[in-house]
Every structure is written in structure tokens, then in C-alpha cells.
Amino acid sequence: MQVTVMVLKVDLQCWRCYKKVKKVLCKFPREFLFPDFYACPLEIRDQIYDEKANTVTITVVCCNPEKLRDKICCKGAGSIKSIEIKPPPPPPKPKEPKKPKEPEKPKEPEKPKEPEKPKVPEKPKEPEKPKEPEKPKQPEKPKEPEKPKEPEKPKQPEKPKEPEKPKEPEKPKEPPPKPPAPAPKVPEPCPPPPMAYPPIGCCCTECYHGV
């Protein structure tokens, strides 16, 4: 016996398909598996209808899930489009046995404390040296007398300003140059004389004028 999960693809928006699938699943197992019922027990535990995904998920306990799938497809006629058998989940891994705890190591005995070393006697302090007598201060040198200031030099008298030079009279402006006279016109050449027709012999003046 094994527990199998099957997913039936059905158009649940159609009320006829919905009713047909529900009827087929409710009649299992006695009606469709008799007389094999006692030889092959069957149980449908869960029926989950998902109208948005148009699927019906059932949990079946049986010996041969492939045979049951074929039976449901046959009885569902055109209402059931397909049936998918989901693989069973992997069995849980067995828990590893706990390792026995290692016995605690006995604590090492504490080492005896070493005897304290005798303190070295402190050296006697050296006597302080007598301070040297302060040297007598040297007498300050007498300040040098200030030098007398030199008498200021008399200012030199300012030089008299030179008289301004008289301005030169302005030169008269030159008259503007006259424009050059126009060049004399060259006489035009005489036209050529008209072309004369060659003389034609005529007997009279009328014939000459074409009368």
C-alpha cells in the first residue's frame, strides 16, 4: 500500500464537467473496482477543487496508482483532460545516532607555588652634592653717551620757473586739390557705307522699279 497524490485537469467553469468529476470520485472504490475491491483495497482521502487553476487534487491510498488513473480517465470520459501522478516525497533521512560524549579528562593537579625570592636590600642613597656657590653678577657696562645730532642742512632755494614759450601761429590750411579734368572724348568711328546691289541691266526706268 502506498499513498499517491494525483492532479486531475478539469474545466471546472463548466458545470457539467464539475458535476461529472465529483460523481466519478464519489463512486470510488466499490462500484468501479468490484470484484477487485477486496483484493486491491482503495481509499480516496482528500479532494481539493481549485477553480482558478482548473485542477482537482486527490490523495489516494492504493497498491497500483497507474491502474486507478486509467480507470478514472475511462469513467470520466471527456470531462477529465489529463491526470498527473506526482512522485512521492523522498523519505526523511534517518537521524544520526548521537555520539557518546567523551569522558572528561581529569584535571591536572595544580603545581605548587614557587617560594618567593628574598627581596634584595635597597642600596643606600648617595648623599646629595653641595650646591655650587652662585657666581657674582658682573657690573653693568656704562651706557655710551648719545651722539649729538647733526645740524640739519639748509634747504636749497628753489630754481625760478622758466618762462613759457610763446605758441607758434597756426599755419593756414592748404586748399583741397582740384579734381582732375575729364579726358576728352574720342570721336566715334563713321558707320560703313551701305552695301550697293550689283547693277542689273534694265531696258527702262519702269523695269528698273519693277513696274
VOPAGU-2260 file (C-alpha; in pm, 1 decimal, decimal comma):
REM VOPAGU-2260
SITE   aa  ch    i         X         Y         Z
SITE  MET   A    0       0,0       0,0       0,0
SITE  GLN   A    1     125,2     343,1     -89,1
SITE  VAL   A    2      -9,6     696,5     -64,7
SITE  THR   A    3     -19,1     878,2    -400,1
SITE  VAL   A    4    -115,1    1235,2    -494,0
SITE  MET   A    5    -293,1    1281,5    -828,9
SITE  VAL   A    6    -377,3    1608,0   -1007,3
SITE  LEU   A    7    -678,4    1596,3   -1243,4
SITE  LYS   A    8    -706,8    1869,7   -1507,1
SITE  VAL   A    9   -1076,8    1953,6   -1549,8
SITE  ASP   A   10   -1269,4    2254,6   -1682,0
SITE  LEU   A   11   -1435,2    2348,2   -1352,6
SITE  GLN   A   12   -1602,5    2652,9   -1511,0
SITE  CYS   A   13   -1830,5    2408,5   -1695,2
SITE  TRP   A   14   -2098,7    2286,2   -1452,5
SITE  ARG   A   15   -2142,1    1955,5   -1639,4
SITE  CYS   A   16   -1769,5    1870,1   -1612,8
SITE  TYR   A   17   -1767,3    1973,2   -1245,8
SITE  LYS   A   18   -2066,4    1750,8   -1169,5
SITE  LYS   A   19   -1927,1    1456,5   -1367,1
SITE  VAL   A   20   -1588,0    1458,9   -1188,1
SITE  LYS   A   21   -1749,0    1484,4    -846,6
SITE  LYS   A   22   -1979,5    1193,1    -927,9
SITE  VAL   A   23   -1692,3     974,0   -1051,7
SITE  LEU   A   24   -1477,0    1038,2    -744,5
SITE  CYS   A   25   -1766,6     978,6    -501,3
SITE  LYS   A   26   -1846,9     634,2    -650,0
SITE  PHE   A   27   -1497,3     500,1    -586,1
SITE  PRO   A   28   -1391,8     238,6    -478,8
SITE  ARG   A   29   -1676,5     -18,3    -455,0
SITE  GLU   A   30   -1864,7      49,5    -777,9
SITE  PHE   A   31   -1572,7      67,4   -1024,7
SITE  LEU   A   32   -1328,7    -178,7    -866,6
SITE  PHE   A   33   -1570,7    -455,8    -767,3
SITE  PRO   A   34   -1491,9    -752,5    -750,6
SITE  ASP   A   35   -1125,4    -648,1    -726,1
SITE  PHE   A   36   -1205,8    -432,8    -424,4
SITE  TYR   A   37   -1124,8    -696,8    -168,1
SITE  ALA   A   38    -807,1    -798,9    -348,7
SITE  CYS   A   39    -695,7    -437,7    -402,0
SITE  PRO   A   40    -831,4    -202,9    -133,8
SITE  LEU   A   41    -863,9     162,3    -226,3
SITE  GLU   A   42    -928,3     484,7     -41,6
SITE  ILE   A   43    -959,3     845,3    -164,4
SITE  ARG   A   44    -881,1    1067,4     130,1
SITE  ASP   A   45    -875,7    1428,5       7,8
SITE  GLN   A   46   -1043,7    1615,2    -279,1
SITE  ILE   A   47    -925,3    1973,3    -333,3
SITE  TYR   A   48   -1101,5    2171,9    -608,8
SITE  ASP   A   49    -906,5    2472,8    -744,6
SITE  GLU   A   50   -1144,2    2660,7    -975,9
SITE  LYS   A   51    -883,7    2922,7   -1075,1
SITE  ALA   A   52    -625,3    2666,7   -1191,2
SITE  ASN   A   53    -897,8    2421,3   -1310,5
SITE  THR   A   54    -744,3    2131,0   -1117,8
SITE  VAL   A   55    -867,2    1867,2    -870,1
SITE  THR   A   56    -604,4    1728,7    -632,0
SITE  ILE   A   57    -679,4    1390,2    -469,9
SITE  THR   A   58    -482,8    1179,0    -222,2
SITE  VAL   A   59    -520,1     807,1    -289,3
SITE  VAL   A   60    -416,8     502,6     -85,8
SITE  CYS   A   61    -381,4     204,7    -319,2
SITE  CYS   A   62    -146,4     -65,0    -444,1
SITE  ASN   A   63    -143,9      26,0    -814,1
SITE  PRO   A   64    -185,8     403,0    -884,6
SITE  GLU   A   65    -137,4     357,0   -1263,3
SITE  LYS   A   66    -436,0     121,3   -1283,2
SITE  LEU   A   67    -650,6     360,4   -1082,9
SITE  ARG   A   68    -550,7     651,0   -1309,3
SITE  ASP   A   69    -664,1     457,8   -1618,1
SITE  LYS   A   70    -996,2     369,9   -1451,6
SITE  ILE   A   71   -1070,3     732,7   -1359,7
SITE  CYS   A   72    -986,9     851,3   -1713,6
SITE  CYS   A   73   -1218,2     585,9   -1857,9
SITE  LYS   A   74   -1512,1     671,2   -1631,3
SITE  GLY   A   75   -1461,5    1048,3   -1659,7
SITE  ALA   A   76   -1497,3    1029,8   -2039,4
SITE  GLY   A   77   -1428,1    1373,5   -2194,6
SITE  SER   A   78   -1463,5    1569,8   -1869,3
SITE  ILE   A   79   -1115,7    1480,0   -1740,8
SITE  LYS   A   80    -843,8    1611,8   -1973,2
SITE  SER   A   81    -542,2    1453,2   -1804,5
SITE  ILE   A   82    -422,9    1300,5   -1476,2
SITE  GLU   A   83     -76,3    1362,3   -1337,4
SITE  ILE   A   84      73,6    1136,8   -1071,0
SITE  LYS   A   85     307,0    1333,2    -850,1
SITE  PRO   A   86     619,7    1149,9    -735,1
SITE  PRO   A   87     619,1    1061,2    -366,0
SITE  PRO   A   88     830,2    1283,2    -144,0
SITE  PRO   A   89    1170,0    1140,6     -52,3
SITE  PRO   A   90    1174,8     957,4     279,3
SITE  PRO   A   91    1318,4    1157,3     564,0
SITE  LYS   A   92    1678,5    1086,8     636,5
SITE  PRO   A   93    1734,5     880,2     948,7
SITE  LYS   A   94    1874,6    1078,7    1227,1
SITE  GLU   A   95    2233,3    1007,0    1302,4
SITE  PRO   A   96    2282,2     849,2    1643,2
SITE  LYS   A   97    2431,1    1081,8    1887,5
SITE  LYS   A   98    2792,0    1017,1    1956,4
SITE  PRO   A   99    2866,5     925,6    2315,2
SITE  LYS   A  100    3025,2    1202,4    2499,2
SITE  GLU   A  101    3391,1    1159,4    2562,9
SITE  PRO   A  102    3477,5    1123,9    2929,2
SITE  GLU   A  103    3613,4    1437,6    3069,7
SITE  LYS   A  104    3984,7    1434,6    3120,7
SITE  PRO   A  105    4093,3    1456,2    3482,9
SITE  LYS   A  106    4222,1    1790,9    3573,0
SITE  GLU   A  107    4593,7    1815,8    3616,7
SITE  PRO   A  108    4699,8    1879,9    3975,0
SITE  GLU   A  109    4797,9    2232,5    4035,2
SITE  LYS   A  110    5168,5    2291,6    4054,7
SITE  PRO   A  111    5295,1    2407,8    4394,0
SITE  LYS   A  112    5371,3    2771,1    4402,7
SITE  GLU   A  113    5734,7    2861,6    4393,7
SITE  PRO   A  114    5862,7    3022,5    4713,8
SITE  GLU   A  115    5901,8    3391,5    4688,6
SITE  LYS   A  116    6253,2    3512,1    4632,7
SITE  PRO   A  117    6401,9    3717,7    4916,6
SITE  LYS   A  118    6397,9    4083,7    4840,8
SITE  VAL   A  119    6729,3    4243,4    4757,8
SITE  PRO   A  120    6818,3    4512,0    5014,7
SITE  GLU   A  121    6792,9    4856,1    4869,4
SITE  LYS   A  122    7114,4    5043,7    4808,4
SITE  PRO   A  123    7174,7    5340,1    5040,3
SITE  LYS   A  124    7107,1    5668,1    4873,9
SITE  GLU   A  125    7407,4    5872,3    4779,6
SITE  PRO   A  126    7445,9    6196,7    4976,9
SITE  GLU   A  127    7341,5    6499,6    4784,8
SITE  LYS   A  128    7620,8    6704,6    4638,5
SITE  PRO   A  129    7662,0    7053,3    4788,6
SITE  LYS   A  130    7534,4    7323,6    4564,2
SITE  GLU   A  131    7792,7    7534,8    4391,3
SITE  PRO   A  132    7804,4    7896,8    4513,5
SITE  GLU   A  133    7641,3    8137,3    4275,8
SITE  LYS   A  134    7878,6    8345,0    4067,5
SITE  PRO   A  135    7876,8    8719,9    4142,1
SITE  LYS   A  136    7697,3    8918,1    3879,4
SITE  GLN   A  137    7917,0    9123,4    3652,1
SITE  PRO   A  138    7872,7    9500,1    3685,4
SITE  GLU   A  139    7669,2    9651,4    3408,3
SITE  LYS   A  140    7862,9    9841,1    3147,4
SITE  PRO   A  141    7805,6   10218,4    3148,7
SITE  LYS   A  142    7589,9   10332,5    2863,0
SITE  GLU   A  143    7767,1   10516,8    2587,5
SITE  PRO   A  144    7673,7   10886,1    2566,1
SITE  GLU   A  145    7439,5   10960,0    2283,3
SITE  LYS   A  146    7599,0   11121,9    1982,4
SITE  PRO   A  147    7489,5   11480,4    1917,2
SITE  LYS   A  148    7252,8   11510,4    1627,4
SITE  GLU   A  149    7397,9   11660,3    1314,5
SITE  PRO   A  150    7257,3   12004,3    1230,3
SITE  GLU   A  151    7005,2   11997,4     950,2
SITE  LYS   A  152    7134,9   12114,0     616,6
SITE  PRO   A  153    6980,2   12436,8     488,2
SITE  LYS   A  154    6732,2   12382,5     210,5
SITE  GLN   A  155    6847,5   12486,4    -134,0
SITE  PRO   A  156    6648,4   12771,7    -284,8
SITE  GLU   A  157    6403,1   12664,3    -549,8
SITE  LYS   A  158    6500,6   12735,3    -907,0
SITE  PRO   A  159    6290,3   13001,3   -1079,2
SITE  LYS   A  160    6049,1   12861,0   -1332,6
SITE  GLU   A  161    6138,9   12913,3   -1697,0
SITE  PRO   A  162    5902,6   13147,8   -1881,6
SITE  GLU   A  163    5660,5   12969,6   -2108,4
SITE  LYS   A  164    5747,5   12980,0   -2477,2
SITE  PRO   A  165    5500,8   13171,6   -2694,2
SITE  LYS   A  166    5281,1   12947,4   -2905,5
SITE  GLU   A  167    5364,0   12938,2   -3276,3
SITE  PRO   A  168    5091,5   13080,7   -3500,1
SITE  GLU   A  169    4884,7   12820,5   -3673,9
SITE  LYS   A  170    4973,0   12761,3   -4038,0
SITE  PRO   A  171    4695,8   12840,4   -4287,4
SITE  LYS   A  172    4524,6   12530,8   -4414,0
SITE  GLU   A  173    4609,6   12436,4   -4774,0
SITE  PRO   A  174    4311,5   12440,8   -5012,6
SITE  PRO   A  175    4194,2   12096,0   -5118,2
SITE  PRO   A  176    4335,1   11980,5   -5455,8
SITE  LYS   A  177    4108,5   12028,9   -5755,0
SITE  PRO   A  178    3972,7   11714,3   -5920,2
SITE  PRO   A  179    4147,0   11622,2   -6248,7
SITE  ALA   A  180    3979,0   11741,8   -6568,8
SITE  PRO   A  181    3786,0   11474,5   -6758,8
SITE  ALA   A  182    3967,2   11322,4   -7055,6
SITE  PRO   A  183    3846,4   11443,8   -7399,7
SITE  LYS   A  184    3600,9   11213,7   -7571,4
SITE  VAL   A  185    3730,4   11012,2   -7865,8
SITE  PRO   A  186    3511,9   11068,9   -8178,4
SITE  GLU   A  187    3307,7   10766,9   -8270,7
SITE  PRO   A  188    3407,5   10593,9   -8599,6
SITE  CYS   A  189    3187,7   10661,3   -8900,2
SITE  PRO   A  190    2944,5   10383,6   -8990,7
SITE  PRO   A  191    3040,2   10179,9   -9300,5
SITE  PRO   A  192    2869,6   10278,5   -9627,7
SITE  PRO   A  193    2563,7   10074,6   -9721,2
SITE  MET   A  194    2620,0    9776,3   -9941,7
SITE  ALA   A  195    2524,4    9855,3  -10309,0
SITE  TYR   A  196    2344,8    9594,7  -10510,6
SITE  PRO   A  197    2518,2    9492,2  -10828,3
SITE  PRO   A  198    2378,5    9672,3  -11131,6
SITE  ILE   A  199    2123,0    9480,4  -11329,7
SITE  GLY   A  200    2068,1    9556,1  -11691,4
SITE  CYS   A  201    1724,3    9716,0  -11742,7
SITE  CYS   A  202    1575,7    9845,3  -12058,1
SITE  CYS   A  203    1380,2   10130,6  -11897,4
SITE  THR   A  204    1301,7   10300,6  -11571,7
SITE  GLU   A  205     977,9   10109,5  -11524,0
SITE  CYS   A  206    1153,6    9780,9  -11545,8
SITE  TYR   A  207    1412,9    9915,0  -11301,8
SITE  HIS   A  208    1138,6    9989,9  -11047,0
SITE  GLY   A  209     967,5    9660,9  -11120,9
SITE  VAL   A  210     652,4    9800,5  -11268,1
